[in-house]
């Protein structure tokens, strides 16, 4: 008998034939299960790089740019960062809703979103780094363009993330494509930090500061403004090139997971089903806290190096060291999660950063900074790779638990990004308010002691607390490697994820045909 026709022995010894598959395979679906070409994986991965290039630049430099180059006060900067992130979070489910209602076109259902928003995204990004000639309305300027940028980056990122589910039905192929994507995205983060850091480094050196502390705005000069505009133009060009490469090299397939005659359930009912799915809530909550921790370190790291650690002449190279370490370690974590499981990889990878960030806080010198940078890169890679590798497993689990509910991948991805963005926005806003209450002096060469102490808390104790909370929640994540195996086999043979038939198939293949798994 074939794999999908083999009978199962009941407890009475009679041969029972499994029911017909819930998702009969068509030739189109069988083709989707084949291996992805190296070219397709690379082009898919390149498509995700420009978003990370821009995100890296904003994560590391937007806060200090608003404070010391645009010279808006810390309260206004916190409002720009928080409202912008919150607005971006709100637009995620809205875009996800419209994507689910989008019709199939000649180039796909997701690809038109990414291609259509890219030119406007590049323009909004450039003006985010432009200092207008007026000073009284700068807060409104940056708030408006940051919200516009967040809207457009959402229109790009949500369909791009959901595209993972339409590359292949094979878990290993999706994990492989995700590993390529994460490697390229970390490389994009590296490129973004390199471009932004090396171009704008001259705007943040303290060599030309007077010996006495002053808040006269030493960074408010025209050269400081111009270098940020140059960096924005270069990153905008990278965005356009990578999007074109993705379009030319990736073929989006129509939904292979359910019959085309099946009607979609209403959006609000699908949303309720997704929000009731326990593995999704657990995964999202866990990485929400972990993402907040990484975001706190990213957004305050340049300020910490400049004002709390006396490393202003090294910060761009330290940032590059972190990201190079992350790029190199992505293949390591991909091997590790395949060998020991994704949940184990998440715990081992993310806990690594905690002792080293505390070390930098208590021993802020150049040698320690570079040691910490290399070690922290391992955790940054794990925090980027693992959630996007685990989320497709959650979607598979949902499909098998709800076999007649189709086309909701965008809900999973958009609301995951919504929750993490919203939490990150709150953390950024609160961190800026903490600096304001501590007495941050905009444009000054030296900050008062309370500001230095606050930066140490934002780099050390606060991220550690968030990471510990996230890992405690991750303990409750129910999709182990055995569950992943069960879901994979049941999806292949067309059986429900629970019940006697599927469990018997899993036992059979684990013991008698392990090489087919």
N, C-alpha and C positions, 0 to 999 in steps of 0.2 A: 504493500500500500504506500501511497505517497505521503508526504509529510502532513498534508492537511486532511487526509482521508483515514489515517490509521485509527483503528478502534481503540477503545479504552475499556479495560476490564473493570466491571463493577464489583462490589463486595460479594455479590451472589455468584460471581464467576461467569456471567453472561457478557457477551460482546456487545457494547453499546456504541453506535455510530454517532459522532458529534453532530450537532446541528449545523446547518449551513453557515458559512462565514458571514459575520455581520457586514464586512466590507469585501465583497468579491473583488478579486484582483483583475484589473484589465491590463491589456498590453501596455497602456500608458503608465499605469502604476508600477508594473514590473520594470519598465525602463527607468523610472525614478529611483528604484532601489539599487541600480547599478552604481558603481563607484564614480565619484566626481573626478574630472580631470584636474591635473595640477594647475592648468591655466584658469579654469573656472574658480578654483579655490583662491588663487592669487588675485584675480580680478575682483572677486567678492571681498576679499580682505582689504584690497586697496581702496575700495569704496568707503570703508569705515574709517580710514586713516585721517581724512581732512577734518572730520568732526572732532577727532581727538587732538589734532594740531591746534585748532581754534580753542578747544576747551582747555588745553594745557596752558595756552597763553593767557586766557582769562583767569584760570584758576590760580596761577602763580603770580600774575602781574596786575590784574585789574584793580585789586584792592589798593595796592601801593600807587598805582597810576591815578586813581581817583583822589587819593589823599595828597600826593606829593607833586603830581604834574598838573592835573585838572584843578587841584586845590579846592575841592569842596570839603566841608567839614565831616568829621567821622559819623555824625548822626545821619547826614544826607547820604554818605557813602553806604552806611548800613541799610538805609531805606532803598537805595538803588539795588543793592545786592539781594536783599530779602524779597522786595516786590518783584524784581526781575525773575528770581528763581521760583517764587510762588506762582507768578504768571506762567512761566514755562511749565510748571507742574500742572496747572489747570488746563493748559492747552493739550497736554498729552492725551487724556481720555477723550477730549473733543475731537482731536485728529484721529484717534483710534476709532471713534464712532463713525466718522465720515469715511474712513478707509473700509470699514465693514460694509458700508453702503455703496462703495465704488464698484463700477462695472468693469468687466474685463475688456482690455483694449488689445491692439495688435502687439504692444510692447509689454503687456501684463497689467496687473491691477495695482501693484505697488510702485513700479518703476516711474510712472508719470508723476507721482508725488515728488520723488527725489529730483527728477530732472527739472520739473517746473519751478521748484522753490530755490534752486541753487543760485541763479543770477541775482535774485533779490537778497538772498542770504549774504552773498559776498559784499553787496553794497551796504547793507545794514552793519556788517562787521567792520567795514572800513570806517564808517562814521562813528562807530562806538569809540574808536581811538583817535578821533579828531577833536581838538580843543577849539570850540567856537570863539569868535572874537569878543563876545559879550560875557560878562561874569555873573550877572544877576540871575540868568536863566539856565545856568549850566546843569543844575540838578534836574530840571525838566528834560533837558536835551539828553542826558545820559540815561535817565529813567525811560524815556520814550524809545531810544534806540536799543537799549538793553532788552526791553520787553519785546520789541520787534524781532531782534536777533533770536531771543528764546523761542518765539513763535515759529520762526522759519527753521530753526535747527530742529524743532520738534517735528515739523512737516517732513524733514529729511530722515531723522533718526528712527522714528516709530516704524515707518514702512521698511527701512533698512534692517532693523532688528527682527521684524516679523518675517523677512525674506528667508531667514535661516530655515524655517519650517518648510519652505517650498523649493529647497535645493535637492533634498533626498529624504526618503522615508527611513533610511538606515541610520540608527543611532550613532554608530561608529563614524559614518561619513559626516554626519552633522557635527559630532564632536571634533572631528578633524578640521572641518571648515571653520568651526568656532576657534580652534587653536590657531589656525592661520589668521583669522580675523583679529584675535587678541594680540598675536605677535605684531601684526601690522598696526594695530591701534596703539600699542605701547610704543612702537617705533614712531608712530605719528605724534604721540605725546612727547617723545624724545626730540623729534624734529621741531615741534612747536616750541618747546622750551629752549632748544638750541637757537632757532631763528630769533625768537623774542629776546632771549637772554643775552645772546651775543650782540644783537643790534642795539638793544636799549641799555646795555650795561653801563655805558658812559653817562647815562642820565642819573645813575644812582651811586656813583662813586663819591666818596666824601673828601677826596683830596683837595677840592677847591673850597671846602667849607672854612669859614673863619675859625679862629681858635676859640672864640666864645660862642656859646649857643645862641642861635638866632632863628626866628621863624619868618624871616623875610622872604621865604619862598625861593630857595636856591635851585629848586628843580623846575621852577616856573619859566624857564628860559625857552627861547624858540628852538634851540637844538634838541632839548628834551622832548618837545612836542613833535618835531620832525622825525626823530628816530622811531617813535611809536607809529607814526603814519607809514613810514617805509616798511616796518615789520608787518603792519596790517595789510599792505598791498601785496607783499610776498606771500603771506598766508592765504589771501584771497585767490591768488593765482594757483596755489597748490590745490585748493578746494575745487576749482574748475577742472583742472587736469585729471585729478583722481576720479571725479564723478564721470567724466567722459570714458575713462578706462573701464570703470565698472559697467557702464551701459553697454560698451562694446563687447565685454568678455563674459557677462553673466546672462543666462537665459532664465527668465522667471517662468515657472510652470504653474498651470492652474491647479486648484485644490485637489490633491490626489486622495484625500482621506475619507471621502464620503461620496455617494452617488450624486450625479449632477441634478437628478430629479428631486432630491431632498430639499424641502423648504427650510429656510433659516428661521429660527425662532426670534422673537422681537429682542431688540438690543437690551432693554431693561431686564428681561428674563435671563438673557445670557450673562449680563453683569451680575445678577444675584447668584447664578450658578457658579460663576468664577469666584466670587467673594466668599462662597460657602465651601470652597475646596480647600481643605485643611493644609495640604502640602504647600500650596501657593501662598497662603497667609503666613505660614511659618518661615518659608524662604524669604519672602519680602520683608517681614519684620526683622529677621536676623541681619540681612544685608543692608537694611535701612540704617541700623546703628553703626555697622561697619563702614558704610559709605560716609556717614557723618564724620566719623573719626578721621578717615583719609582726607576728607574735604577740609576739615579744620587744620590738619597739618599742611596741606597744599596751600591754602589761602594765607596762612600766617607765616609760612616758612621764610619768605623773602624778608618780611618785617623782622622776624626773629634774628636772621643772620645779620641784618643791617644794624639793629638797635640793641639786641640782647646778647649777641655772641661775638661782636666785633669781627664778623666774617663778610663784610660788605664787598670786599674785593674777590671773594671766592664763591659767592652764592650761586652764580650761573654755572660754574664748573661742578659744584656739589649737586645741583639739580640734574645736570647731565649724567653724573655718576649714578645717581638713583635710577634714572631711566634706562641707562645702558645695562645696569644690573637686571632691571625688570625685563628688558628685551631678551637678554641671554637666558633668563630663567624660565621663560614661557614654555619652551620645549621640555624643560625639567618637570614642570608641574603637569604638563600634558601626559608625560610618561608616568608620573607619580599617581595621578588620578585613575589612570587605566590599570595600574598595578595594585593600588591599595584602596581605591574608591574615592569618589568626589567629596564625600563628607569628611573623611579622614584628611584629604588634601586641604580642605578648607581650614580645619583646625590647625594643622601643622604649619600651613603657610601664613595665616593671618596672625597667629600668636607671636610669630617671629619678630614683628616690628615693635612690640611693647617694651622689652628691656632696652632696646637700642635707642628709642626716642628719649627714654628717661636718662640714658647715659649722656646723650647730647645736652640735655638740660643741665645736668650737674657737672659735666666736664666739657664746656664749650670751647674746644680748641680745634685747630685745623686738622690734625691727624685723626682725632676722634670723629670729627665731622665726616671725613671720607670713609672711615670704617663703618660708621652708622649708615652712610649713603649706600654702600654696597649691600649691607644687610637689609636695609629697608626696601631696596628694590625687589628682593624676593617676595616680601609681603604685598607690595604694590601689584606685582604680577599675579599673585594668587587672588587678590581682591578683584582684579579685573577679569580674570579668566573664569573663576568658579561660578559666579552667579549666572553668567550667560551660557555656561555649559550645563548647569543644573536646571535652568528654566525650561528648555525643551523636554526634559524628563517629566517635569510637572505637567506640561501640556499633553504629553502622551498619556500620563496617568489620568488626566481629566477626560480625554477622549474615550478611554476604555471604560471609565465610570459613567460617562454620558455619551453612549454610542450614536445617538441621533441628534446630537448638538454639534453643528459644524461651523467653521469659518470664524472662530472667536480668538484666533491667535493674536490679533491686534489688541484685543482687550487685555490679555495677559501682559504683553510687552508695554503697552501704553500706561497701564496703571502701576506696573512695577516702577517705571521711570517716574511716574507722577509722585508716588510716595517717597522715593529716594530724593527727587529734586526738592520736594516741599520740605522735607526734613533738613536737607543741606541748606536750603534758603534760610530756614529758621536759625540754624547754627551759625551761618555767616552773619546774619543780622545781629544776633546776640553777641558774637565775638567782637563786632565793630562797636556795639554799644558798650561792651566791657572796656574797650580801649578808650572810648570817649569819657566814660566815668573815671577811668584811671588817669585822665589828663593828657591824652595824646595831643601833641603840638604839631599841627599840619605844616609840613615843609621844613621842620627843624632838623638840624644836623644831629642832635642828641635828644633823647627822650627821658623824661623823669623816671625815677626808680619804680613807682607803681606801674608804669606802662611796661617796663622790662619784666617785672614780676608777672603781670598779666599775660604777656607773650609766652613766658615759660609755662604757665598753666595751660594755655591754649595749644601748645606744642606737645606737652608731656602728660599731665594728669588727666585732662579732659578726654583726649583720644583714647587713652588706656581704659577709662571708665566705659566709654561707648563700645569699645571692642569687646570687653568682658561681657557686657550686656548682650551684645549680638551673638556671641558664641554660646552663651547660656540658652538663648532661644533656639539656636541651631541644633542643640542637643535633641530638641523635639521633632526635628525634621524626619518624616517617616520613610522617605524613599531611599532605602538602602540598596546595595548592589544586587541583593536577591530580588527585591521588588522591581528594580530596573530590568533584570533578566526575565522575570515573569511578564512584565508589560511588553517587552520586546517580542517574546515568543507568542504571546496571545494576540498581539497585533498582526504578526506574520501569518498565523494560522486562522485568524478570524474568529477567535473565541472571546467571551467576556473575560475581564481581568480577574474575576473572582469565581470560585466554584470548582467543582470536582474535575471537570474536563481540563481546564487550563492548568491547574496544579499538577495533574497527571502528566501533561505534556512537558511542563518544566522539569519534573523529576526524570522523565524519560531522556530528554535531551541533555540534561546535566550529567547523567551517568553513562549514557550509551553513545551520544553524539556530541561530545563537548566541542569538537572542532567546528561545528556549524554555528555556534553561538558567537 
